[in-house]
Amino acid sequence: MGSLGVDELGSSPQILQTDEHLGSLPSITSAELAKHNKAGDLWISINGKVYNVTGWLKDHPGGDLPLLHLAGQDVTDAFLAFHPGTAWSLLPQFLVGTLSDYDVPPVAKEHRRLLQEFKKAGLYKNPLDVYALYACWVVPLLVLSVLGVLYSQSFMVHMLSAVMLGVVWNQSGWVGHDTGHCGMTKNRGFDKWFAILVGDCLSGISMGWWKRNHNAHHIACNSIEYDPDLQYIPLFAVTSKLFSNLYSYFYERVMPFDGVARSLIAYQHWTFYPIMAVARVNLFAQSLLVLTSKKHVPDRWLELGAIGFFYLWFFTLLSYLPTAPERLAFVLVSFAVTGIQHVQFCLNHFSSPVYLGQPKSKAWVESQARGTLNLSTPAYMDWFHGGLQFQIEHHLFPTLPRHNLRKVVKFVRPFCEKYGLPYETVSFWEANRMIIRTLRTAALQARDFSKPAPALSESLLWEAVNSKG
C-alpha cells in the first residue's frame, strides 16, 4: 500500500471550502467545548473545527447516543472510523468555531494513516459475490427447514429443521451486522430495506434496536455505565464494580444489585450457557420495547409491520408440528443453535478490561484495543464467526468489510505493539475458559456477604470509595 499523509484526512472539498471563513470564526478551547455536553446544548469538534450539533440529535443516522456519549469532546477519530466521505458535506451547516488547542496524539495519527491506507488499497469495497455464495447455501437451508416441518412426520426431521433454522438465523445475524455497519451496496435505501428483510422479517430482531444498542457499544466499548453489552444485571456481572447500583446511561436507570441479583450472579458461571441458549427471547423483547417506546426510532411502523410478519410466519410454521411439546422442543432447539452466536458476542469483551465513566474520545483508539480480544481460527471457519473473531480489527476499523479483516491483521498487530496496546489472540476454546473464569471470579465476590449491597442513596459514595484500586 502506498503512503498517505495524515494531513490529507480533511481534504474533502466540502470542508475546505469553509477554510477561507475560519479567520472570522471564534477560537474555542477544549475547556469551553466541554461545557456544551448536554442534549439541549451539544457541541463536538472534528479535525480542529467546532460544530453545534444540538439540532442534529434526532436526525443523526447513527442515533443520538454516540453524540450524547461523546458530547463536548473532540470526536475526530470516531467520526473518521464510522462515517463515509459523504458525511463531510453535512458539517459546514453546524460550524461555530475552531478549536484553539487541537492536537493529534501519535497513536491517533497512525490510526488515521492506516485508515486512509486501507481505503486507498480498496479494502473498504464490499464484494457482493461473497454474499451470493452465502445465499447459495443459506437459502436452501431455510427452504429445507420449512419443508421438513411441512412434509415430514418424523420428530428427528423436525429437530433437524430446527437446527437448520437456527443456522439460518445466525448467518442472517452476521449479514445484518454487515449491513448495519458499512452497507453491502453503499446505497443507504437498499441497505435499509435489506437489513429489515434479514433482521426484522426473517429473524424477528429490530434493526432500529440493534443500531441503537450496537452503536453505543462501539462508542463506549467496555464502559460499565455506557456500554449496554456489559449491562446484564441481575443475570450476569463481569466485575464486582457492577455491585454498586451504577446508573446505566443506555437504559437510563439504575442497575440495582439487590438480593435477587446477588443470588443469580453467585452462580452465573453455571448458568451462562443455559441462559445463552434462550437469549434470543431477550432480543425479541428488547426489539419490541424500543419500537413501542417514546424514543426516536426511524421507520418505526415499517419495522413493527416487518416483525409482525416474522411472528405470523414463525407461529404458522409451528402450528404444523403435531403436538405442543414438539413445538416447544422446536423453539428450544432453534434458539439453542442461535445461542452459539450469543456466546460468540460475549467472548471478545467479557474477559477484557472494563472501566468506569464516560468514554473519552481522545482515548478512543486505545479503548477499542483494550476492550477486545481476538480469536485464533482457520480461514475456513470465517463463515462461522462472521469475521468477528478479528474483534480488535473490527473495533479499530468498524466499517471495514468482514471479508477483509483477516487481511489487515499484519498491519494492526504491529500498530498495537508499537504503541503499547494489547493485542491478545486466543483460541475459541480458551476464550470460553476465560469467560467462565471471569464470571466465576465475580460470582465468588457476589457470595461475600461481608460486603452488603449498598442502598441506592449510597451508591455514588460506594462507587467513589471502591473505584480507587
VOPAGU-2260 file (C-alpha; in pm, 1 decimal, decimal comma):
REM VOPAGU-2260
SITE   aa  ch    i         X         Y         Z
SITE  MET   A    0       0,0       0,0       0,0
SITE  GLY   A    1     121,6     347,4     -76,8
SITE  SER   A    2     171,2     609,8     189,0
SITE  LEU   A    3     -72,6     891,0     259,1
SITE  GLY   A    4     -10,4    1178,1     498,0
SITE  VAL   A    5    -244,7    1222,8     791,6
SITE  ASP   A    6    -295,1    1586,7     699,6
SITE  GLU   A    7    -485,4    1474,9     390,4
SITE  LEU   A    8    -765,4    1330,4     602,6
SITE  GLY   A    9    -960,2    1652,7     598,0
SITE  SER   A   10    -900,8    1727,9     233,9
SITE  SER   A   11   -1263,3    1698,2     136,0
SITE  PRO   A   12   -1375,4    1979,6     -98,1
SITE  GLN   A   13   -1688,1    2028,1     110,3
SITE  ILE   A   14   -1476,7    2103,1     417,0
SITE  LEU   A   15   -1202,3    2302,7     254,5
SITE  GLN   A   16   -1448,1    2544,4     104,7
SITE  THR   A   17   -1516,3    2679,6     455,2
SITE  ASP   A   18   -1148,5    2733,4     538,0
SITE  GLU   A   19   -1145,4    3087,3     396,9
SITE  HIS   A   20   -1407,5    3181,6     654,9
SITE  LEU   A   21   -1227,3    3030,0     953,6
SITE  GLY   A   22   -1047,9    3353,0    1038,3
SITE  SER   A   23   -1380,9    3519,2    1121,7
SITE  LEU   A   24   -1494,7    3236,8    1348,1
SITE  PRO   A   25   -1432,9    3240,3    1724,5
SITE  SER   A   26   -1146,3    3039,7    1868,8
SITE  ILE   A   27   -1275,1    2788,2    2126,1
SITE  THR   A   28   -1071,7    2599,9    2386,2
SITE  SER   A   29   -1127,3    2238,3    2483,5
SITE  ALA   A   30   -1241,7    2357,5    2826,4
SITE  GLU   A   31   -1510,7    2575,3    2667,9
SITE  LEU   A   32   -1610,1    2293,4    2432,8
SITE  ALA   A   33   -1654,4    2058,4    2730,2
SITE  LYS   A   34   -1925,8    2284,4    2876,3
SITE  HIS   A   35   -2155,6    2209,3    2582,6
SITE  ASN   A   36   -2220,4    1848,4    2674,7
SITE  LYS   A   37   -2598,0    1812,3    2710,2
SITE  ALA   A   38   -2882,7    1714,1    2481,2
SITE  GLY   A   39   -3006,5    2074,1    2469,9
SITE  ASP   A   40   -2658,7    2221,2    2417,4
SITE  LEU   A   41   -2430,6    1978,5    2236,2
SITE  TRP   A   42   -2104,4    2071,8    2064,8
SITE  ILE   A   43   -1834,4    1848,5    1921,8
SITE  SER   A   44   -1504,5    1904,8    1746,6
SITE  ILE   A   45   -1384,2    1735,0    1428,3
SITE  ASN   A   46   -1043,4    1791,8    1273,2
SITE  GLY   A   47    -987,1    2119,9    1457,8
SITE  LYS   A   48   -1330,4    2270,0    1389,6
SITE  VAL   A   49   -1616,2    2303,2    1638,0
SITE  TYR   A   50   -1975,1    2214,6    1548,1
SITE  ASN   A   51   -2303,3    2278,4    1728,8
SITE  VAL   A   52   -2499,3    1959,1    1656,8
SITE  THR   A   53   -2777,7    2013,2    1910,2
SITE  GLY   A   54   -3044,7    2015,0    1641,1
SITE  TRP   A   55   -2892,8    1714,4    1465,0
SITE  LEU   A   56   -2950,7    1469,5    1751,6
SITE  LYS   A   57   -3283,8    1335,3    1629,1
SITE  ASP   A   58   -3167,4    1315,8    1267,1
SITE  HIS   A   59   -2826,4    1157,3    1320,6
SITE  PRO   A   60   -2832,6     826,7    1124,7
SITE  GLY   A   61   -2629,2     657,7    1398,7
SITE  GLY   A   62   -2878,5     762,3    1665,7
SITE  ASP   A   63   -2847,2    1014,0    1947,4
SITE  LEU   A   64   -2637,5     804,4    2186,6
SITE  PRO   A   65   -2299,3     833,7    2007,1
SITE  LEU   A   66   -2332,6    1213,3    2012,6
SITE  LEU   A   67   -2456,0    1222,5    2372,7
SITE  HIS   A   68   -2180,6     991,9    2497,8
SITE  LEU   A   69   -1904,8    1198,1    2332,1
SITE  ALA   A   70   -2064,6    1540,8    2382,5
SITE  GLY   A   71   -1827,2    1829,2    2445,2
SITE  GLN   A   72   -1524,8    1643,0    2308,3
SITE  ASP   A   73   -1307,5    1619,3    2000,5
SITE  VAL   A   74   -1460,6    1322,8    1815,4
SITE  THR   A   75   -1236,0    1313,3    1508,1
SITE  ASP   A   76   -1124,1     952,7    1547,1
SITE  ALA   A   77   -1473,5     812,7    1599,8
SITE  PHE   A   78   -1606,7    1028,3    1314,2
SITE  LEU   A   79   -1342,6     904,2    1071,8
SITE  ALA   A   80   -1390,1     542,5    1174,6
SITE  PHE   A   81   -1768,3     532,7    1132,2
SITE  HIS   A   82   -1863,3     782,6     860,7
SITE  PRO   A   83   -1841,9     768,9     480,9
SITE  GLY   A   84   -1681,5    1053,4     288,0
SITE  THR   A   85   -2024,6    1198,3     208,9
SITE  ALA   A   86   -2072,2    1285,5     578,8
SITE  TRP   A   87   -1821,1    1570,6     546,9
SITE  SER   A   88   -2067,2    1766,4     331,7
SITE  LEU   A   89   -2312,8    1786,8     623,7
SITE  LEU   A   90   -2071,8    1956,6     863,6
SITE  PRO   A   91   -2044,0    2318,0     736,8
SITE  GLN   A   92   -2404,1    2398,6     840,2
SITE  PHE   A   93   -2310,2    2326,4    1205,0
SITE  LEU   A   94   -1974,9    2510,5    1213,3
SITE  VAL   A   95   -1941,4    2759,6    1501,3
SITE  GLY   A   96   -1567,1    2797,5    1555,2
SITE  THR   A   97   -1220,3    2648,0    1559,9
SITE  LEU   A   98   -1054,2    2450,7    1839,7
SITE  SER   A   99    -759,5    2654,7    1964,0
SITE  ASP   A  100    -575,6    2369,1    2135,5
SITE  TYR   A  101    -645,2    2091,4    1885,5
SITE  ASP   A  102    -374,2    1828,2    1872,3
SITE  VAL   A  103    -341,1    1474,6    1741,2
SITE  PRO   A  104    -171,5    1215,4    1965,0
SITE  PRO   A  105      79,5     993,1    1781,6
SITE  VAL   A  106    -135,5     680,3    1821,0
SITE  ALA   A  107    -435,7     857,1    1668,2
SITE  LYS   A  108    -223,7     995,8    1385,5
SITE  GLU   A  109    -100,7     647,2    1299,1
SITE  HIS   A  110    -454,1     505,4    1321,1
SITE  ARG   A  111    -578,3     770,0    1077,9
SITE  ARG   A  112    -293,3     691,7     840,2
SITE  LEU   A  113    -382,2     322,4     842,9
SITE  LEU   A  114    -747,5     405,9     782,6
SITE  GLN   A  115    -658,1     600,7     469,5
SITE  GLU   A  116    -411,3     334,3     355,1
SITE  PHE   A  117    -682,5      68,5     376,5
SITE  LYS   A  118    -925,5     284,8     181,1
SITE  LYS   A  119    -665,4     362,0     -82,4
SITE  ALA   A  120    -595,1     -10,8    -119,2
SITE  GLY   A  121    -964,5     -77,2    -188,3
SITE  LEU   A  122   -1021,3    -278,7     127,0
SITE  TYR   A  123   -1339,6     -87,5     208,8
SITE  LYS   A  124   -1509,8    -212,8    -105,9
SITE  ASN   A  125   -1760,9    -480,7     -17,8
SITE  PRO   A  126   -1750,7    -780,7    -255,7
SITE  LEU   A  127   -2114,3    -869,3    -322,3
SITE  ASP   A  128   -2019,2   -1202,5    -479,0
SITE  VAL   A  129   -1931,1   -1324,5    -128,2
SITE  TYR   A  130   -2290,0   -1268,4     -18,0
SITE  ALA   A  131   -2412,8   -1453,4    -326,8
SITE  LEU   A  132   -2211,3   -1754,9    -212,2
SITE  TYR   A  133   -2367,7   -1728,8     134,8
SITE  ALA   A  134   -2714,1   -1719,2     -21,4
SITE  CYS   A  135   -2635,1   -2032,5    -223,3
SITE  TRP   A  136   -2631,5   -2241,8      92,6
SITE  VAL   A  137   -2826,6   -2037,5     348,1
SITE  VAL   A  138   -3142,3   -2002,2     136,8
SITE  PRO   A  139   -3159,6   -2380,5      67,5
SITE  LEU   A  140   -3117,7   -2440,4     441,2
SITE  LEU   A  141   -3418,5   -2218,9     509,9
SITE  VAL   A  142   -3624,0   -2395,6     243,3
SITE  LEU   A  143   -3527,2   -2739,9     373,9
SITE  SER   A  144   -3613,9   -2633,6     729,2
SITE  VAL   A  145   -3963,5   -2528,0     625,2
SITE  LEU   A  146   -4016,8   -2835,2     405,9
SITE  GLY   A  147   -3902,4   -3063,0     688,4
SITE  VAL   A  148   -4178,8   -2927,4     911,0
SITE  LEU   A  149   -4449,2   -2924,7     644,2
SITE  TYR   A  150   -4392,4   -3261,1     478,2
SITE  SER   A  151   -4243,9   -3492,1     741,0
SITE  GLN   A  152   -4399,0   -3655,7    1043,6
SITE  SER   A  153   -4063,2   -3753,7    1193,2
SITE  PHE   A  154   -3962,7   -3594,7    1523,3
SITE  MET   A  155   -3594,5   -3617,9    1430,3
SITE  VAL   A  156   -3655,1   -3444,3    1097,0
SITE  HIS   A  157   -3839,5   -3170,0    1280,4
SITE  MET   A  158   -3549,1   -3123,3    1520,1
SITE  LEU   A  159   -3305,0   -3118,1    1228,5
SITE  SER   A  160   -3525,2   -2849,3    1072,4
SITE  ALA   A  161   -3495,2   -2651,5    1395,7
SITE  VAL   A  162   -3115,5   -2679,4    1379,7
SITE  MET   A  163   -3114,6   -2557,5    1018,8
SITE  LEU   A  164   -3338,6   -2262,8    1107,2
SITE  GLY   A  165   -3101,8   -2169,4    1390,2
SITE  VAL   A  166   -2808,6   -2171,8    1147,8
SITE  VAL   A  167   -3004,6   -1950,3     907,9
SITE  TRP   A  168   -3073,8   -1703,9    1189,9
SITE  ASN   A  169   -2706,4   -1698,4    1285,1
SITE  GLN   A  170   -2594,1   -1626,7     931,1
SITE  SER   A  171   -2866,8   -1363,4     894,0
SITE  GLY   A  172   -2725,9   -1201,6    1206,8
SITE  TRP   A  173   -2381,3   -1170,2    1050,4
SITE  VAL   A  174   -2527,9   -1023,0     731,7
SITE  GLY   A  175   -2740,3    -782,7     936,5
SITE  HIS   A  176   -2428,0    -678,7    1126,2
SITE  ASP   A  177   -2250,3    -606,9     796,7
SITE  THR   A  178   -2541,8    -407,0     663,5
SITE  GLY   A  179   -2578,6    -206,1     980,4
SITE  HIS   A  180   -2209,3    -116,1     989,1
SITE  CYS   A  181   -2098,0     -49,5     637,8
SITE  GLY   A  182   -2372,6    -149,3     394,6
SITE  MET   A  183   -2343,3    -414,6     131,8
SITE  THR   A  184   -2414,7    -183,7    -162,0
SITE  LYS   A  185   -2331,0     156,3      -9,4
SITE  ASN   A  186   -2684,7     256,7    -115,2
SITE  ARG   A  187   -2848,6     361,6     210,0
SITE  GLY   A  188   -3204,6     298,0      89,2
SITE  PHE   A  189   -3136,7     -50,8     -44,8
SITE  ASP   A  190   -2929,0    -148,8     256,9
SITE  LYS   A  191   -3205,9     -34,6     490,5
SITE  TRP   A  192   -3463,1    -249,7     315,1
SITE  PHE   A  193   -3227,2    -548,0     304,1
SITE  ALA   A  194   -3148,5    -508,4     675,7
SITE  ILE   A  195   -3518,7    -506,6     759,0
SITE  LEU   A  196   -3567,7    -814,6     540,7
SITE  VAL   A  197   -3298,8   -1027,3     708,8
SITE  GLY   A  198   -3330,5    -868,6    1053,3
SITE  ASP   A  199   -3697,7    -797,1    1115,0
SITE  CYS   A  200   -3884,6   -1019,6     865,5
SITE  LEU   A  201   -3663,0   -1328,8     878,3
SITE  SER   A  202   -3521,4   -1309,2    1231,0
SITE  GLY   A  203   -3765,7   -1101,1    1437,5
SITE  ILE   A  204   -3491,8    -860,9    1550,2
SITE  SER   A  205   -3541,5    -486,1    1510,4
SITE  MET   A  206   -3260,9    -322,9    1313,7
SITE  GLY   A  207   -3351,3       5,1    1481,9
SITE  TRP   A  208   -3292,9    -152,9    1822,0
SITE  TRP   A  209   -2972,7    -319,8    1700,7
SITE  LYS   A  210   -2825,2       3,9    1567,9
SITE  ARG   A  211   -2905,6     190,0    1888,5
SITE  ASN   A  212   -2752,7     -84,8    2101,9
SITE  HIS   A  213   -2453,8    -163,3    1882,9
SITE  ASN   A  214   -2350,2     195,2    1812,0
SITE  ALA   A  215   -2348,8     266,9    2185,2
SITE  HIS   A  216   -2135,0     -42,7    2237,3
SITE  HIS   A  217   -1877,9      65,7    1980,1
SITE  ILE   A  218   -1851,3     421,9    2109,5
SITE  ALA   A  219   -1822,3     316,9    2474,2
SITE  CYS   A  220   -1657,4     -25,0    2441,2
SITE  ASN   A  221   -1639,4    -184,6    2789,6
SITE  SER   A  222   -1750,0     121,7    2983,4
SITE  ILE   A  223   -1958,8     -30,8    3260,3
SITE  GLU   A  224   -2205,2     257,4    3271,8
SITE  TYR   A  225   -2230,7     332,6    2899,1
SITE  ASP   A  226   -2182,1       1,8    2714,7
SITE  PRO   A  227   -2509,8    -197,5    2703,2
SITE  ASP   A  228   -2318,6    -515,5    2615,7
SITE  LEU   A  229   -2193,7    -529,6    2977,0
SITE  GLN   A  230   -2522,1    -439,7    3145,5
SITE  TYR   A  231   -2686,4    -772,6    3223,7
SITE  ILE   A  232   -2776,1    -722,5    3589,5
SITE  PRO   A  233   -2940,1    -920,9    3751,6
SITE  LEU   A  234   -2830,8   -1221,1    3540,0
SITE  PHE   A  235   -2460,3   -1153,5    3484,1
SITE  ALA   A  236   -2183,2    -926,1    3607,4
SITE  VAL   A  237   -1831,3    -937,8    3463,9
SITE  THR   A  238   -1687,7    -735,3    3751,1
SITE  SER   A  239   -1766,7    -657,0    4112,5
SITE  LYS   A  240   -1775,9    -289,0    4013,7
SITE  LEU   A  241   -2131,3    -363,0    3899,2
SITE  PHE   A  242   -2223,9    -439,0    4261,5
SITE  SER   A  243   -2265,1     -69,3    4339,7
SITE  ASN   A  244   -2605,5      23,3    4193,7
SITE  LEU   A  245   -2448,8     200,1    3899,1
SITE  TYR   A  246   -2655,3     412,0    3663,6
SITE  SER   A  247   -2694,6     287,6    3307,2
SITE  TYR   A  248   -2672,0     575,0    3060,4
SITE  PHE   A  249   -2804,3     342,2    2790,9
SITE  TYR   A  250   -3116,8     219,7    2971,0
SITE  GLU   A  251   -3147,6     545,2    3167,8
SITE  ARG   A  252   -3199,3     371,2    3501,0
SITE  VAL   A  253   -3008,0     236,8    3798,3
SITE  MET   A  254   -2880,8    -121,0    3768,1
SITE  PRO   A  255   -2973,1    -246,3    4116,3
SITE  PHE   A  256   -2754,1    -504,8    4283,1
SITE  ASP   A  257   -3017,3    -641,8    4518,5
SITE  GLY   A  258   -3079,6    -979,3    4676,8
SITE  VAL   A  259   -3214,8   -1127,2    4354,8
SITE  ALA   A  260   -2913,1   -1008,6    4155,5
SITE  ARG   A  261   -2672,7   -1137,2    4420,2
SITE  SER   A  262   -2838,5   -1481,4    4419,4
SITE  LEU   A  263   -2832,3   -1512,7    4039,7
SITE  ILE   A  264   -2482,4   -1375,4    3988,3
SITE  ALA   A  265   -2343,5   -1604,0    4259,7
SITE  TYR   A  266   -2393,3   -1896,5    4019,5
SITE  GLN   A  267   -2352,4   -1717,7    3685,8
SITE  HIS   A  268   -2059,7   -1935,4    3573,2
SITE  TRP   A  269   -2301,2   -2228,8    3584,6
SITE  THR   A  270   -2599,3   -2052,2    3427,3
SITE  PHE   A  271   -2411,6   -1871,9    3147,5
SITE  TYR   A  272   -2453,3   -2134,1    2874,3
SITE  PRO   A  273   -2813,2   -2233,2    2963,1
SITE  ILE   A  274   -2918,1   -1867,3    2956,6
SITE  MET   A  275   -2734,0   -1808,8    2628,6
SITE  ALA   A  276   -2935,5   -2097,2    2484,4
SITE  VAL   A  277   -3256,5   -1895,3    2527,6
SITE  ALA   A  278   -3107,7   -1545,2    2499,9
SITE  ARG   A  279   -3292,8   -1486,9    2174,8
SITE  VAL   A  280   -3604,5   -1422,6    2380,2
SITE  ASN   A  281   -3432,8   -1113,8    2520,3
SITE  LEU   A  282   -3359,3    -984,5    2168,6
SITE  PHE   A  283   -3725,7   -1023,2    2076,3
SITE  ALA   A  284   -3829,4    -840,6    2393,1
SITE  GLN   A  285   -3575,1    -559,0    2352,8
SITE  SER   A  286   -3681,1    -508,0    1992,2
SITE  LEU   A  287   -4046,3    -466,6    2086,8
SITE  LEU   A  288   -3964,5    -245,6    2386,3
SITE  VAL   A  289   -3768,2       0,9    2172,7
SITE  LEU   A  290   -4018,9       1,8    1886,3
SITE  THR   A  291   -4309,7      69,0    2124,0
SITE  SER   A  292   -4120,9     326,0    2334,6
SITE  LYS   A  293   -4122,7     704,4    2303,8
SITE  LYS   A  294   -3765,5     705,2    2174,9
SITE  HIS   A  295   -3699,0     832,1    1825,3
SITE  VAL   A  296   -3682,7     523,9    1602,6
SITE  PRO   A  297   -3660,8     573,8    1224,9
SITE  ASP   A  298   -3906,2     358,1    1027,7
SITE  ARG   A  299   -4083,8     255,1    1348,5
SITE  TRP   A  300   -4407,6     144,9    1180,8
SITE  LEU   A  301   -4226,5     -27,5     897,7
SITE  GLU   A  302   -4027,4    -230,1    1147,9
SITE  LEU   A  303   -4332,6    -313,8    1358,4
SITE  GLY   A  304   -4504,4    -442,8    1045,0
SITE  ALA   A  305   -4195,4    -643,7     947,9
SITE  ILE   A  306   -4167,9    -801,0    1293,5
SITE  GLY   A  307   -4540,6    -873,9    1282,1
SITE  PHE   A  308   -4474,2   -1062,7     959,0
SITE  PHE   A  309   -4199,5   -1262,4    1135,4
SITE  TYR   A  310   -4432,4   -1374,1    1412,9
SITE  LEU   A  311   -4700,8   -1459,0    1155,8
SITE  TRP   A  312   -4481,6   -1694,9     952,6
SITE  PHE   A  313   -4299,5   -1840,1    1254,0
SITE  PHE   A  314   -4612,2   -1927,4    1453,6
SITE  THR   A  315   -4777,0   -2058,4    1137,2
SITE  LEU   A  316   -4477,2   -2287,7    1085,6
SITE  LEU   A  317   -4501,6   -2405,8    1447,5
SITE  SER   A  318   -4871,3   -2482,3    1401,3
SITE  TYR   A  319   -4781,1   -2758,0    1153,3
SITE  LEU   A  320   -4600,0   -2953,1    1424,4
SITE  PRO   A  321   -4822,3   -3223,6    1573,5
SITE  THR   A  322   -4804,7   -3153,2    1949,2
SITE  ALA   A  323   -4737,6   -2869,6    2190,3
SITE  PRO   A  324   -4429,4   -3044,0    2343,2
SITE  GLU   A  325   -4282,9   -3085,0    1993,9
SITE  ARG   A  326   -4345,9   -2717,1    1918,2
SITE  LEU   A  327   -4166,4   -2623,9    2240,2
SITE  ALA   A  328   -3877,3   -2856,3    2153,0
SITE  PHE   A  329   -3852,4   -2698,2    1806,4
SITE  VAL   A  330   -3831,2   -2349,6    1957,6
SITE  LEU   A  331   -3574,9   -2450,5    2219,8
SITE  VAL   A  332   -3352,3   -2629,5    1969,5
SITE  SER   A  333   -3356,4   -2343,1    1717,7
SITE  PHE   A  334   -3289,2   -2093,0    1996,1
SITE  ALA   A  335   -3007,3   -2307,3    2137,3
SITE  VAL   A  336   -2833,5   -2304,3    1798,3
SITE  THR   A  337   -2853,7   -1925,9    1788,2
SITE  GLY   A  338   -2720,3   -1929,3    2143,6
SITE  ILE   A  339   -2381,8   -2016,2    1994,8
SITE  GLN   A  340   -2379,9   -1671,3    1835,0
SITE  HIS   A  341   -2475,9   -1507,3    2164,5
SITE  VAL   A  342   -2175,9   -1676,2    2326,0
SITE  GLN   A  343   -1957,8   -1550,6    2040,4
SITE  PHE   A  344   -2070,0   -1193,7    2107,2
SITE  CYS   A  345   -1957,9   -1224,4    2469,8
SITE  LEU   A  346   -1621,3   -1394,1    2415,8
SITE  ASN   A  347   -1448,0   -1087,7    2274,4
SITE  HIS   A  348   -1537,9    -849,4    2558,0
SITE  PHE   A  349   -1639,7   -1018,7    2884,1
SITE  SER   A  350   -1280,9   -1109,2    2976,3
SITE  SER   A  351   -1125,0    -780,4    2862,8
SITE  PRO   A  352   -1055,0    -481,4    3092,9
SITE  VAL   A  353   -1352,4    -263,0    3185,4
SITE  TYR   A  354   -1364,4      93,8    3311,6
SITE  LEU   A  355   -1593,8     337,4    3490,8
SITE  GLY   A  356   -1713,1     665,0    3347,9
SITE  GLN   A  357   -1791,6     836,9    3020,9
SITE  PRO   A  358   -1591,0     731,4    2714,2
SITE  LYS   A  359   -1312,2     975,1    2626,4
SITE  SER   A  360   -1289,3    1042,6    2256,7
SITE  LYS   A  361    -918,7    1133,4    2268,6
SITE  ALA   A  362    -856,8     783,5    2403,7
SITE  TRP   A  363   -1099,6     621,7    2159,7
SITE  VAL   A  364    -832,6     424,0    1973,4
SITE  GLU   A  365    -677,8     291,5    2295,0
SITE  SER   A  366   -1013,1     192,3    2448,7
SITE  GLN   A  367   -1113,0      -5,4    2137,9
SITE  ALA   A  368    -796,6    -214,5    2154,8
SITE  ARG   A  369    -805,4    -262,3    2533,0
SITE  GLY   A  370   -1170,5    -366,8    2543,7
SITE  THR   A  371   -1142,4    -654,0    2295,4
SITE  LEU   A  372    -956,0    -973,6    2216,8
SITE  ASN   A  373    -922,6   -1182,4    1901,7
SITE  LEU   A  374    -989,6   -1548,6    1838,2
SITE  SER   A  375    -734,9   -1758,2    1653,7
SITE  THR   A  376    -926,2   -1955,8    1390,1
SITE  PRO   A  377    -853,5   -2107,0    1048,8
SITE  ALA   A  378    -978,1   -1922,3     740,4
SITE  TYR   A  379   -1233,0   -2194,1     660,6
SITE  MET   A  380   -1418,4   -2103,3     984,4
SITE  ASP   A  381   -1469,0   -1736,7     892,6
SITE  TRP   A  382   -1830,4   -1811,2     797,1
SITE  PHE   A  383   -1893,0   -1949,3    1147,0
SITE  HIS   A  384   -1753,8   -1645,6    1328,9
SITE  GLY   A  385   -1888,3   -1387,2    1084,4
SITE  GLY   A  386   -1541,5   -1236,2    1058,9
SITE  LEU   A  387   -1572,9   -1105,7    1413,0
SITE  GLN   A  388   -1304,4   -1331,1    1550,6
SITE  PHE   A  389   -1092,1   -1032,7    1443,1
SITE  GLN   A  390   -1259,7    -813,6    1700,5
SITE  ILE   A  391    -964,1    -579,1    1756,1
SITE  GLU   A  392    -950,2    -500,4    1384,9
SITE  HIS   A  393   -1327,5    -462,8    1373,6
SITE  HIS   A  394   -1336,8    -217,0    1663,4
SITE  LEU   A  395   -1049,1      -7,9    1530,1
SITE  PHE   A  396   -1193,9      -6,9    1176,7
SITE  PRO   A  397   -1565,2     -77,8    1229,1
SITE  THR   A  398   -1681,9     -17,7     871,0
SITE  LEU   A  399   -1415,1    -239,1     714,7
SITE  PRO   A  400   -1598,5    -532,0     547,7
SITE  ARG   A  401   -1557,8    -852,3     744,9
SITE  HIS   A  402   -1412,0   -1030,9     441,3
SITE  ASN   A  403   -1106,1    -805,7     462,6
SITE  LEU   A  404   -1046,3    -811,9     837,7
SITE  ARG   A  405    -808,3   -1107,4     809,5
SITE  LYS   A  406    -604,3    -913,8     550,6
SITE  VAL   A  407    -528,3    -621,3     783,2
SITE  VAL   A  408    -408,7    -827,3    1081,6
SITE  LYS   A  409     -47,8    -793,7     958,9
SITE  PHE   A  410     -80,6    -414,3     985,4
SITE  VAL   A  411    -289,8    -386,4    1303,5
SITE  ARG   A  412     -76,9    -614,4    1521,3
SITE  PRO   A  413     246,0    -409,9    1466,5
SITE  PHE   A  414      43,8     -90,3    1519,5
SITE  CYS   A  415     -72,9    -213,4    1860,0
SITE  GLU   A  416     272,9    -333,7    1957,7
SITE  LYS   A  417     430,5      -2,2    1856,9
SITE  TYR   A  418     201,6     199,5    2085,4
SITE  GLY   A  419     183,5     -44,8    2374,5
SITE  LEU   A  420    -175,1    -150,1    2308,2
SITE  PRO   A  421    -277,7    -504,8    2397,6
SITE  TYR   A  422    -322,5    -741,1    2106,3
SITE  GLU   A  423    -447,8   -1060,9    2264,3
SITE  THR   A  424    -532,8   -1361,4    2047,6
SITE  VAL   A  425    -659,6   -1688,6    2195,0
SITE  SER   A  426    -833,0   -1999,0    2065,4
SITE  PHE   A  427   -1211,4   -2028,3    2065,9
SITE  TRP   A  428   -1193,4   -2280,0    2349,8
SITE  GLU   A  429    -950,3   -2073,1    2554,3
SITE  ALA   A  430   -1180,8   -1771,2    2516,4
SITE  ASN   A  431   -1462,4   -1983,0    2659,4
SITE  ARG   A  432   -1242,7   -2084,6    2953,2
SITE  MET   A  433   -1150,3   -1719,6    3011,0
SITE  ILE   A  434   -1510,8   -1606,6    3020,5
SITE  ILE   A  435   -1603,9   -1876,0    3270,8
SITE  ARG   A  436   -1308,9   -1774,7    3490,5
SITE  THR   A  437   -1420,0   -1410,0    3472,2
SITE  LEU   A  438   -1777,4   -1497,7    3563,5
SITE  ARG   A  439   -1665,6   -1729,6    3842,9
SITE  THR   A  440   -1443,8   -1461,5    3997,5
SITE  ALA   A  441   -1732,5   -1215,2    4009,6
SITE  ALA   A  442   -1966,8   -1490,8    4131,2
SITE  LEU   A  443   -1744,9   -1566,9    4431,0
SITE  GLN   A  444   -1725,6   -1195,6    4512,7
SITE  ALA   A  445   -2106,1   -1175,0    4496,8
SITE  ARG   A  446   -2124,9   -1451,7    4760,0
SITE  ASP   A  447   -1923,7   -1241,8    5006,0
SITE  PHE   A  448   -2199,9   -1125,3    5239,1
SITE  SER   A  449   -1947,9    -931,6    5447,5
SITE  LYS   A  450   -1981,5    -669,1    5173,4
SITE  PRO   A  451   -2353,0    -590,5    5161,8
SITE  ALA   A  452   -2500,2    -427,2    4854,5
SITE  PRO   A  453   -2524,3     -51,2    4906,7
SITE  ALA   A  454   -2854,9     127,8    4925,6
SITE  LEU   A  455   -2935,4     326,5    4614,9
SITE  SER   A  456   -2881,2     651,2    4802,3
SITE  GLU   A  457   -2531,8     536,2    4897,8
SITE  SER   A  458   -2425,7     406,6    4555,8
SITE  LEU   A  459   -2233,8     715,4    4445,6
SITE  LEU   A  460   -2031,6     723,0    4767,7
SITE  TRP   A  461   -1970,0     347,1    4745,1
SITE  GLU   A  462   -1851,5     384,9    4386,0
SITE  ALA   A  463   -1614,9     671,0    4475,4
SITE  VAL   A  464   -1456,9     471,3    4757,2
SITE  ASN   A  465   -1424,1     141,6    4572,1
SITE  SER   A  466   -1310,8     270,8    4233,3
SITE  LYS   A  467    -966,8     365,0    4374,6
SITE  GLY   A  468    -789,8      36,0    4306,0
